[in-house]
Amino acid sequence: MKTNNRFLLAAILALALAFIFGCSSPGGSGFVSNPSSSSGGNETSFAYCITALGCLPGPFTASTCTGQLSNSCPTNPNPTYSLDGVWKSSTESIKGRIITISGSIGVFSAFGTINALTQSAIDKGYWKLGDQAWRNITSTGNLTWSGQFLATQYNTSNPNVAIGTGWVNATFTLSADGQTLTCTSVDGSATSIWTRSTYSLDGVWESSTESIKGRIITISGSIGVFNAFGTTSALTQSAIDKGYWKLGDQAWRNITSTGNLTWSGQFLGTSYNTSNPNVAIGTGWVNATFTLSADGQTLTCTSVDGFATSIWTRKQ
């Protein structure tokens, strides 16, 4: 009887060892030190969680593996989420508003839909593109942050006239897929929904380049149209007089993303004879690159040959 017990014990031990080694990581090690743990790197991080029902891929800590008897072990119990990036609101009252987050700060990249009060704040300079919209963003959990958002102050006797700004305490909650962000004031009176987006040139751009200062172009998709000509040279004025350039006509076209902050495209140029350089004889399209600043507020348009460069600032 004792011999049978010894054989049974040996068989169980061999099976257990086979199971453990079968669950080891591809590199042959079932666990590694976790330098990011709160214990200063002493916590064991398992490549596989061995349960009564089989091996579950890790990494897991000992605490998350202990007691797990089914596939309820999370595939990543301690993911690192970030709000860094571009966020566009789908909330009707501020639809199209874009905020770009970097670290603890979010800045206005586009205002989108605005009400009379917000327009008053913009007109008075309380709200400006590139200014802070959210601040003090601090992680409070895997999917939650605390922080503050910018709000406009007013008198109840005249609710559409801005008299200043203030900061409202808020919570930020990220969806599990990292694509949707909900911003809610701590008192629950205001909530907005935001979707992770990419950098976009859509909006209104005004040139600060001296030779075309005040020129305004509005971009939508792959097209930019003239809204104002601003400063014009004798040649450009000739093109306007002859109807080659008209407000509402295309100024930029074929705008195509080539990276997070770069686009290719073409801008409208004016043709002339070198013998009479101030008289327009037609128009043509010049290949160009468009480069956006990291805060989404400044756009540089440069001809591919490097001959012409202009600087533009986002207005809306």
C-alpha positions in Angstrom: 0.0 0.0 0.0 2.9 2.3 0.9 4.6 1.5 -2.4 1.4 2.5 -4.3 1.2 5.8 -2.4 4.9 6.5 -3.3 4.1 5.9 -7.0 1.0 8.1 -6.8 2.9 10.9 -5.1 5.7 10.7 -7.7 3.2 10.8 -10.5 1.4 13.8 -9.1 4.8 15.6 -8.6 5.9 14.9 -12.1 2.6 16.1 -13.5 2.8 19.3 -11.5 6.3 20.0 -12.7 5.3 19.4 -16.3 2.4 21.8 -15.9 4.5 24.5 -14.4 7.2 24.3 -17.0 4.6 24.2 -19.7 3.3 27.5 -18.4 6.7 29.2 -18.3 7.3 32.2 -20.5 8.8 31.8 -24.0 12.2 32.8 -22.6 12.1 30.0 -20.1 11.4 32.1 -17.1 8.0 32.1 -15.4 8.5 35.4 -13.5 10.6 38.5 -13.5 11.3 41.3 -11.1 8.9 44.2 -11.5 11.0 47.5 -11.0 7.9 49.6 -11.3 6.1 48.1 -8.3 5.4 50.0 -5.2 7.7 47.7 -3.3 10.7 49.0 -5.2 11.1 46.1 -7.5 10.7 43.2 -5.0 7.3 42.3 -6.2 7.2 39.2 -8.4 5.6 39.6 -11.8 4.5 36.3 -13.4 4.7 35.7 -17.1 1.8 33.3 -16.7 -0.9 32.9 -14.1 -1.3 29.1 -13.3 -4.8 28.3 -12.3 -6.8 25.2 -11.8 -8.1 25.5 -15.3 -4.9 26.1 -17.1 -2.3 28.8 -17.9 -3.3 32.4 -18.4 -0.9 34.7 -20.2 0.5 37.5 -18.1 2.1 39.5 -16.8 0.5 39.2 -13.4 1.6 40.0 -9.9 1.4 37.4 -7.2 -1.6 39.1 -5.7 -3.6 39.1 -8.9 -2.8 35.4 -9.6 -3.5 34.2 -6.1 -6.9 32.6 -5.8 -7.7 32.8 -9.5 -9.4 29.6 -10.5 -10.8 30.6 -13.9 -10.2 32.9 -16.8 -11.3 35.9 -14.7 -7.6 36.8 -14.4 -7.3 40.2 -16.3 -4.9 40.1 -19.2 -3.3 43.3 -18.0 -4.2 44.3 -14.4 -2.0 47.4 -14.3 -2.1 49.1 -17.7 -0.7 52.6 -18.3 -3.2 55.0 -19.8 -2.4 58.5 -21.0 -4.7 61.4 -22.1 -1.9 62.9 -24.2 -3.2 63.7 -27.7 -5.9 65.5 -29.5 -9.5 65.3 -28.3 -12.6 66.5 -30.2 -16.0 67.1 -28.5 -19.2 65.4 -29.7 -21.4 67.3 -27.1 -23.9 69.3 -29.1 -23.3 72.6 -27.3 -19.6 72.6 -28.0 -19.5 70.2 -30.9 -16.2 70.3 -32.8 -14.2 71.9 -29.9 -10.7 70.5 -30.0 -8.3 70.3 -27.0 -4.8 69.1 -27.2 -3.4 67.5 -24.0 0.3 67.2 -23.1 1.0 66.1 -19.6 -1.1 67.9 -17.1 -2.3 70.7 -19.5 -4.9 70.8 -22.3 -4.9 73.8 -24.7 -7.6 75.0 -27.1 -6.9 74.0 -30.7 -10.4 74.9 -32.0 -13.5 76.3 -30.4 -16.1 74.5 -32.4 -19.7 75.4 -31.7 -19.9 78.4 -29.4 -22.8 80.2 -27.6 -23.2 83.9 -27.1 -21.4 83.9 -23.7 -18.4 82.0 -25.1 -18.3 84.4 -28.1 -18.2 87.3 -25.7 -15.3 85.7 -23.8 -13.5 85.2 -27.1 -14.2 88.8 -28.3 -12.9 90.2 -25.0 -9.7 88.0 -25.1 -10.6 85.8 -22.1 -10.5 82.8 -24.4 -7.7 82.4 -27.0 -6.6 79.5 -29.1 -3.5 78.0 -27.6 -4.5 79.0 -24.1 -5.1 76.5 -21.3 -8.6 74.9 -21.4 -7.8 72.1 -18.9 -5.1 72.2 -16.2 -3.8 70.2 -13.2 -4.7 66.9 -14.9 -3.6 64.3 -12.4 -4.2 60.5 -12.5 -6.4 59.1 -9.7 -6.6 55.6 -11.2 -6.2 53.5 -14.3 -9.0 55.3 -16.1 -9.7 58.4 -14.0 -8.1 61.8 -13.5 -8.8 64.9 -11.6 -8.3 68.4 -12.9 -10.0 71.7 -13.8 -11.6 73.2 -16.9 -11.9 76.8 -17.9 -15.3 78.4 -17.5 -16.7 81.9 -18.3 -18.0 84.1 -15.5 -21.1 86.4 -16.0 -23.7 88.3 -14.1 -27.1 86.6 -14.0 -28.7 89.9 -15.1 -26.8 89.7 -18.4 -25.9 86.0 -18.9 -24.6 86.4 -22.5 -21.8 88.9 -21.5 -18.5 87.6 -20.2 -17.0 89.4 -17.2 -14.1 87.0 -16.6 -13.0 83.4 -16.3 -12.6 80.9 -13.6 -11.5 77.3 -13.1 -14.0 74.5 -12.3 -12.9 71.3 -10.5 -13.7 68.2 -12.6 -13.1 64.5 -13.1 -12.0 62.9 -16.3 -13.0 59.3 -17.1 -11.5 57.4 -20.0 -13.2 54.5 -21.7 -11.5 51.1 -21.5 -10.4 51.3 -25.1 -8.8 54.7 -24.5 -10.9 56.4 -27.2 -13.6 58.3 -25.3 -13.2 60.8 -22.5 -15.9 62.1 -20.3 -15.3 65.4 -18.4 -17.7 66.1 -15.5 -17.7 69.0 -13.1 -17.3 67.8 -9.5 -20.8 69.2 -8.7 -22.2 67.3 -11.6 -23.7 70.3 -13.3 -21.7 70.0 -16.5 -20.6 67.0 -18.6 -19.0 66.8 -22.0 -17.9 63.9 -24.2 -14.7 63.8 -26.2 -13.3 61.4 -28.8 -9.6 60.8 -29.4 -8.8 62.4 -32.7 -5.8 63.2 -34.8 -4.2 66.5 -35.7 -6.3 68.4 -38.3 -5.8 71.6 -40.3 -9.6 72.2 -40.5 -10.4 75.8 -39.4 -9.6 79.4 -40.1 -6.0 80.5 -40.6 -4.6 84.0 -40.8 -1.1 84.8 -42.2 1.4 86.8 -40.2 3.9 86.9 -43.1 4.5 90.5 -43.9 4.0 90.3 -47.6 0.5 88.7 -47.2 -0.3 89.8 -43.7 -4.0 89.5 -42.8 -4.7 86.9 -45.6 -7.3 84.4 -44.3 -7.9 80.9 -45.6 -10.5 78.5 -44.3 -9.6 74.8 -44.6 -12.1 72.0 -44.7 -10.8 68.6 -45.6 -8.4 68.7 -48.5 -9.4 72.3 -49.6 -8.6 75.8 -48.3 -10.5 78.8 -49.7 -9.8 82.5 -49.6 -11.8 84.5 -46.9 -9.7 87.7 -47.1 -6.7 88.7 -49.2 -5.0 90.9 -46.7 -1.8 92.6 -47.9 -1.5 92.3 -51.6 1.4 92.9 -54.0 0.9 94.7 -57.3 0.9 91.2 -59.1 -1.7 89.8 -56.7 -3.8 92.9 -57.1 -3.6 92.5 -60.9 -4.8 88.8 -60.5 -7.7 90.0 -58.3 -8.7 92.8 -60.8 -8.6 90.3 -63.7 -10.8 87.8 -61.8 -8.0 85.2 -61.5 -8.3 85.3 -57.7 -11.7 85.6 -56.0 -12.9 85.3 -52.4 -14.4 81.9 -51.9 -12.1 80.3 -54.5 -9.6 77.6 -53.7 -6.3 78.9 -52.3 -4.9 75.5 -51.2 -5.9 72.1 -52.6 -5.0 68.4 -52.4 -4.1 68.7 -48.7 -3.0 65.2 -47.7 -1.6 64.0 -44.4 2.0 62.7 -44.5 2.5 62.4 -40.8 1.1 63.6 -37.4 2.2 67.2 -38.1 2.9 67.3 -41.8 0.8 67.5 -45.0 1.5 67.8 -48.7 -0.6 69.9 -51.0 -0.6 72.8 -53.4 -1.2 76.6 -53.2 -2.4 79.0 -55.8 0.2 81.1 -57.6 0.0 83.8 -60.2 1.7 83.6 -63.6 3.4 86.6 -65.2 6.0 87.5 -67.8 9.4 88.4 -66.5 9.3 91.5 -68.7 6.3 92.8 -66.8 6.3 91.1 -63.4 3.4 93.1 -61.9 0.9 92.1 -64.5 -0.9 88.8 -64.0 -1.4 86.6 -67.1 -2.9 83.5 -65.3 -2.6 81.2 -62.3 -1.0 77.9 -61.5 -0.6 75.5 -58.6 2.6 75.2 -56.6 3.5 72.0 -54.8 4.0 72.6 -51.1 4.5 71.1 -47.6 2.4 72.2 -44.6 3.9 71.8 -41.1 1.8 72.2 -38.0 3.3 73.2 -34.6 2.8 70.7 -31.7 0.2 72.9 -30.1 -1.8 73.0 -33.3 -1.8 76.8 -33.5 0.9 77.7 -36.1 1.1 76.4 -39.7 4.0 76.8 -42.0 3.4 76.5 -45.8 6.6 76.1 -47.8 6.9 75.5 -51.6 8.7 72.2 -52.4 11.5 74.2 -54.1 11.9 76.2 -50.9 11.4 79.5 -52.7 8.3 80.6 -50.8 7.4 80.3 -47.1 4.4 81.7 -45.2 3.4 81.5 -41.6 -0.3 81.1 -40.5 -2.0 81.3 -37.1 -5.2 79.4 -36.2 -8.1 81.8 -35.7 -10.9 79.2 -35.1 
